[in-house]
Amino acid sequence: MFWALILAAVLLVTYWLLSRPYKYWTERGVKQGKPVFIFGDYWGPMLRKQTNAEVVDMLYNQIDKEARYCGIYQFLTPVLLIRDPELIKKITVKDFEHFVDHRIVIPEESDPLSGQKWRDMRSTLSPVFTSSKLKYMFSLISERGEQFAQSLLKENKDVITLDIKNSFTRYTNDVMASTMFGITCDSLQEPKNEFYSLAQKSQDFSGFWKNVKLLGYFLFPEFCKSLEISFYSKEVNSFFEKLVTENIGSRQKHGIVRPDLIHLLMEAKNHAKKSTGYQESNKMKTEITDQDIATQALIFFFGGFDTVASLMSFMSYELATNPDCQEKLRQEVDEVMQNCNGKVTYEAIVNMKYMDMVTSETLRKWPNAPAVDRVCTKPYTIEPARPDEKPIHLKENDTVLLPIYALHRDPKYFPNPDRFEPERFSEENKANIEPYTYMPFGSGPRNCIGQRFALIETKLFFFYILANFELIPVERTQIPLKLTKNPFTMTAEKGFWLGFKKR
């Protein structure tokens, strides 16, 4: 009896301690929903009952539609979800100094940098992704797009049916292998090559134990860090890091110059060496090591391998199910092909207006990240702007969330949000889009540094595909498309099955 009472007391205290965080926002006068014990507002994805996108949309719409923010809980962590575009602008741009970092849940060598290290690396890497540098890498990307189309043309079928997400990751893998690591792959013809196999492994978030580890990091991050519990495969990290360091060594020894990211990062490293000593006013010394180059190449690779393939998959689905849009885009492709005498140029791709409209509308309807966060790095106060608001004092390490998917689907900003309408992004209509309601690559100085690269990679791919094929629905195409309940990825519930009909 005595031990039963002790056990009951321990359980009650534990329950009280784990329930206490869910009063955080109400005690500060912030409206919130009804978080679930331990899981907070994220019980749906963890139990495979909701997609992350559905959760973001639900939380965005759970309270007063005019509210500028609301309180939510990522497991036990209180997070402020920002609904107001003007407040998003203040946090991500005007007052960026208070929100420099992203929240890092899982400590890995390939995680994004934070604080001053991030500032130094960002200022060093930004020139690598300018238009002139992308033009420098354009031929490598173009070769991979043409290679993909030619591989499909070799098929002795009038209509080639594919699970396109799987095939598109092979294209993005080959682009990344070429432009990031200086390796030539043809993953359609050689589906089991080591580079692609390990790339797939790096993006595999399935399995019971990975879910347990993720939950552990959300609930008890410091404890998991102290145990050095690894989430990503060390085999994968070691392979790519060795690949980069050996690549750098070979280029330095033999004077090899290749128009890819490794070369541009090596140039940035040499430039940093020439810049003298320490920078002004207590800033860190700008220095790039071979390890930094390897780490950044890994970040770009992991960040672009699956996300660009997802963008292309959603875009293919929308074109196949909206044949009028596909026909307009095909006409633009044919016109550019004729004007370029069959050899597309960087300038021709970036000036394709309807291609840009279709890509932008795909990113509105299906953004790769349903939401992005920012971590408060210096105390910050959100002053009241409505009669029912109180000052919200955010302290260091508090988190705010930008609900990208929900903003993109808000009929207040995008009428008929479920319809695919590229004309929203025509020259005439773009000016009517309220700033900071469309953020497929994030917002402010901490937005996605590789967005130009991703857009060129995507547009080139569709240029070659539509020059040779018509995208059509097939028997296995899910219409309307529904998202999978997998909490780690934003992809189709039953796969992206489409047909490529030869022109």
N, C-alpha and C positions, 0 to 999 in steps of 0.2 A: 504493500500500500504506500509506504514511504517513498519508494523509488518511482512509483507511478505518479505521485504528486510532484516529485522533482522533475520527471520527464515532462509532465503537463506544464509546469512552470517554465521550463526551458523552451518548450514549443511556443508558449504564449509570448514570452519575451522576444523570441526570434521573429514571430509573426509581427509583433509591434515594431521591432526594429526595421523589418523589411517593408512594412506598410507606411511607416512614418514619412518616407520621402514623397509619397503621393499627395501630401498636403502642402508641398513646397509652394506651388503657384497660388493656390487659394489663399494662403496666409499672406501673400503679397498683392492680393487684389486682382489677380490675373485669372480670366476664365479658362477652365479646362474641361475635358470630357470625363470619362469614367475609366481610369486605368485599371488593368487587371493585375492581381497580386503577382509579383516577381517579373512578369512580362511587360508591365506598363501598357503602352498603347501598341506594342509590337507582338502581341500574342498571335495575331492572324498569320503573318509570314512564317513564324517559327513552327506553327502547327499545320502549315500548308493549307490554311483556310482563306488567305488573302494574298494578293501580290503586294510588293512594296509600293507600287504605283497606286493601288487601291487604298492602301493605308494613308499615304500622303494626301490623296484626294479627300478621303473621309475626314481626316484631322483638319484639313483646310476648311471644310464646309460644316464642321460640327457645331459651330457657334454663330453668333451674330455676323451676318455677311459684311457688315461695315467695320467690324473690329480690325484693328491694325495688326494684332498679334494674338496668340493664344498659347497656353501652356500645354506641353505634351511630355511624355515620359518614354525614353528609350530604355526599357527595362527599369532599372532603379535611378537612372540619370534624368534629372529635369532638363528640358530643352525648350527654348522659346521659339515657336514657329512664327515667322514673319509673313504677314499677309499683304502688307501695304507696299506698293512699288516705291513710293517716296522714301519710306523707311529702309527698304532694301538698298536704295541708292546711298543713303547716309552711311549704312553699315559697311557696304562693300567698296565705296568710293570716297565720299567726303570724310568719313571717320575711319578709314581703313587702318590707320595706325593702332586702333583699338582692337582690330579683328584680323590680325595678320595670318593666323594659322588655321589649318584644318585640324579636326579631332583625329588623333592617331589611336586607334583601338588596339591594333596588333603590332607590336614592335618587331620590325624586320629590317634588314639592311637596305632593302629596296623601297622602304617607305619614303614619302616625300619629306624633304627637309623642312625645318621650322625656324622661326625667328630670324636672327641675323644671317645664319647659314643659308636660309632660303633666299634672303635678299641678295646676298653675294652671288649665289649660283644663278638666280633668275636674271640679274643684270648681265651676267656673263653669257648665259644661254640665249637670251632674247634675240641677239643678232643672228643666231643660227637659224631662226625661223622667219626671217624677213622674206619678202617676195623675191629678192635677188638670190637668196640662198636656196629657196624652194625651186626657183628656175634652174639652179645649178644641179639639183637632184631630179629634175623633171624627167629626164630621159630614162633614168632607172625605173621610176614609177610607171612610165608609159610602156616600157618594155614588158613589165609584168602584166599590165592590163591587156596588151595585145597577145601575149603568150596565153592568157586564160581563154580569150575568145577563140584563138586558133586551136586550142586543145578541144574545145567543144565542137568546133567545125569539123574536126576529124571523125567525130561520131557518125556512124552510118545510119542516122535516123533523121526524119523530118522534124520530129518533136522530141527533145531530150528532157526527161522528167528528173528533177533533182530535189533533194532536201537542200535548199540553197544556202542555209546558214552554215552547214558543214562544208560545202564547196567554197563559200566566200571566205571562211577562215583560212582556207588554203591560199587564196589570193592574198589576203592581208599578211599571212605568214611569209609568203614569198617577197612581198613588198618590204616588209620589215627586215627580212634576212638580207636583202640586197642593200637597202638604204641605211640600215642601222649597223649591220655587222659585216658587210662586204662579202656575203655568201650568196651564191646563185642556187636557187631551188626551183623545182617544178613539182609542186606538191599534188597536182592533179595526176600527173603521169607517174610520180613516185610517192604514193600516198603514205608510205610508212617510213619516210626519211627521218633521220634522228632529230633534225631541227624541228620539224612539225610535231613529231610525237612528244617531245619535251615541252613544246609550246602549248600543246593541248593539255598536258599534265599540269602546267602552271595555272591553267584556268579552270581546273576541275575542282569545284567546291562541293561535290556531292559526298555522301558518306556520313554515317552516324557520328564518328569521332570528330570529324571536322565541325559538325553542328554543335557537339558538346564543347569543343574548344572555343568556338565563337561565343556561345552562351556564357562560358566561363570568363572570357575576356570582358564581356559586357557587364557581368555581375560583380566580378572580383578582379579587376584589371591589375592592380598592384600585386596581388597574390600570384597571378599567372605569370607576370613579368619576373617575379622573384624565382619562380620555378623554371624560367627560360623555356616555356612551352612554345614550340614552333608550330606555325600554322601552314606556311608554305614549304614545299619540298626543298631540302638542302641540295639534293641532286640537281634540280633545275637551276637554282641560283649558281651553284658551282660550275655547271656546264657553261652557262652564258658568260659568267665572269672570266672564266679561263679563255673562252673564245675571244672575248674583247682584248684581254691583256696580251694574248699571243698575237692577235691581229695587229695591235699597236706596235709590238716589238718587231714584227716582220716588216711593217711599213717603215719604221724608223731605220732599220738595218739596211733595207734595200731601196729606200727612197721612193716607195710606191705612193702614188697619188691617185685617189679614186673619188668621184663626186658623190660622197655619201656622208652620213652623220658622223661617223667615226673621224673622218678627215676634218670636218668642220669643228668638232670638239677638240681635236688635236691642235688645230689652228688657234682656237680660243685659249687652250692651255699655254701655247707659246706666247700669245699676246699678253696673257696675264703675267707670265714670267718677266716680260720686258717692262711692264708697268712697275714703277719703282716702289719698293718698300710698302709701308702702311698707308692706307688712305686717311683722309682728314677726319677729325672729330670722332676719335674712338671707334671708327668703323673697323671691322675685321680685315685682315689682309686677304686680298683676292688671290687665291692660288688653286689651281686645278691639278689633281693627281690622276694617275692612270686608274686608280680605284674609283675616283669621282666619275671619270668617263664611263667606266664599266657600270657603275650604279645608275647613272643617268640614262645610258642606253637600255638598261633593264627596265627602268621606270617607263620610258617611252614605249618599249616593246609591250610590256604587260598592260599599259594603258591603252594601246592602240590595236592590239591583236584582235580582241573580241568586240570592242565597242564599235570599230569601223565596220566590221562584218555585220553587226546588228543593224547599224544604220542602213547599210546596203540591202539587208534582208527586208526591213520594213519598207524601204523605198521601192524595192522590186514588187512587193505585195501590192502597194498602192498603185503602182503603174499597171500591174496586171489586172487589177480590179477596177481601174479607172482608165479604160482604153482611149478615151478622148484626150486625156492628159498625156498618155504615152505617145499618141500619134503626133501631138504638138511638139513633144520633145524629140521624137524621131525626125521630124521635118527640120528642126534646128540642127540636129546632129548631121543629117545629110548635107545641109547647106554649108556647115563648117568643114565637113570632109571635102566637099567640092572646092571650097575657097582655099583649102590648105593643100590641094592636090594629093589627098590621101595621107599626108603626114602632119598630124595635129601638133600645134605649138602651145606653149604655156599661155601666151597672150590670148589665143583662140579659146582655150578652156575657161579662163577667168572672165572672159567677156560673153560667155553664153548666158544670156539673161534668163531664159526659161529654165535651163538646167539649174540655175541658182534658186529660182522660185520653187521648183520641185524639191530640191534638197532642203531648203529652209522650211517648207511646209511639212516635210517628213520629220524634221527635227522638232518642229512644234508639236506635232501629234504624238510622236514616239521619241522623246528625249532619252538618251542613254542613261542618264542619272535622274531618277524621279525627284531627287532633292540633293542639295549639297549643304554642308555645314560650315560655320565659322566659329572659331574659339576666341573668346574675349582674352586679349593679352594684356590689357590695361583696364582698370575700373572704368565703367561707362554707365551713363544714366540716360534712359529713354524718357524724355520729358513728356508729360501728358499733352495730348492734342485734342482730346474729346472730354466732355463733362464727366463721363464714367471712368476715366483713366486716372491712375496714380503714377507718380514717378517709379520707374522700374530700374533698380540699381543692380547692374551686372558686375560681378566680381571676376577676378582672374580665373581662367579655366571654365567659366560658364560657356554654354554652347547655344548658338542660335541656328535655326534651320531655314533654308530658302526652298520653298515647295515648288520646284520648277514644273513638274508634271501638272499640278493643280492649277497653277497660274496659266499654263498653256491651254488648259481645258476650261477655263473660266469664261462663260458666255458673255460676261461683262466686258472682257477684253477681246475675245475671239468668238463672234456670233457663230452659231451652229458648229461648235468645236469638234464634233465627231466627224464632220464632213472633211474630205480631203480637197482643199481649194488652194492651189499654188498661187492664184491671183491675189491672195492676201499679201504676198510679198512682191507685187509688181511695183515699179517705180512710183506709180501714182498712189498706191495704197500703203506702202511702207511707212510713209510719214504719219499715217493715222494710228499706227501701233503705239500704244502708250509705253514709254521707256521703262525698262526693268520689269516688263511682263513677259518678255521673250528672252530666255537666257539658256539656250541649249549647251553652252560651253562655260556656264558660270558667269560671274560678273566682277568687274573691277580688276585691280592689279593681280589678283590671285586666280584669274580665269585660266582656262586650259591653254597652255603655251603651244600645244600641238594642233590647234584647231585648223589653221591654214593647211597644214600637212594632211589632216584627215579629210578636208573638203576636196583638195586636189586629188587625193587618192580615190575618193568616191566618184567624183565627176569624170575622171579619166576612165574608170571602170565602166560606167554607164555609157560613155561615149563609144567604147569598143563593142559593148554588148548590143546596144541598140543599132549600131551600124550593121550588125550581122544577124540579129535575132528580134523576134517579137516575143515579149513575155506574156504568157497566157495562164489562166487558172487551169488546174487539172482536177481529176476526181478526188485526190487527197487534199486539195486546198481547203483550208478551213475559212469559211466566209459566213459571218464576219469573224475576223481574227480575234482570238482571246489570248490573254497573257497567261503563262505558266505560273503556278503558285510557288515556284522555286524562289527562296528569299535572296539568292545571290545574283540572279541574272534577270534581265528583262527581255524575254523572248517568247515565241509563239507556243501556245499550249500543246498543239499537235504537230509542231514542226512547220517550217516554211516550204511547203511543197508547191513548186511551180513548174511550168513547162517553158522550154526555150525553143521556139518555132523558127526554123531557118528562114531567112528572107529570100 
